[in-house]
């Protein structure tokens, strides 16, 4: 599907004092039709509220 990848960049995500367990990677890959963004993030806090 995305065979022509031209440039790519990676961002490393780390939580702060309030949420130190957050850790992950976000990858940006330039393709012929735009930018493909993927995220793998662990340790996100759980909310008591329902997601909308």
C-alpha positions in Angstrom: 0.0 0.0 0.0 2.8 2.5 1.0 5.6 1.2 -1.1 7.3 4.5 -1.9 8.6 5.9 1.4 10.8 8.9 0.9 11.8 10.3 4.3 11.0 9.2 7.9 11.3 10.6 11.4 10.8 9.1 14.8 9.8 10.9 18.1 10.2 9.2 21.5 7.5 9.9 24.0 8.2 10.0 27.8 5.7 10.9 30.5 6.4 13.6 33.0 6.1 13.7 36.8 2.3 13.4 36.7 2.3 10.3 34.4 5.8 8.8 34.5 4.6 5.4 33.0 3.9 6.9 29.6 6.4 5.7 27.1 6.3 5.2 23.4 7.3 6.1 19.8 5.6 8.1 17.1 6.8 7.5 13.5 6.3 9.9 10.6 6.8 8.5 7.1 6.6 10.6 3.9 4.8 8.7 1.1 3.7 9.6 -2.4 0.2 10.5 -1.1 1.0 12.2 2.2 2.5 11.4 5.6 1.8 8.2 7.4 1.8 8.7 11.2 1.9 5.7 13.5 2.0 5.7 17.3 2.9 3.0 19.8 2.3 4.4 23.3 2.2 2.4 26.6 1.3 3.4 30.1 -1.5 5.8 29.3 -3.7 6.6 32.4 -7.1 5.2 32.6 -10.1 7.5 32.9 -13.2 7.0 35.0 -15.1 8.8 32.2 -16.4 7.0 29.1 -14.7 7.8 25.8 -16.9 9.6 23.3 
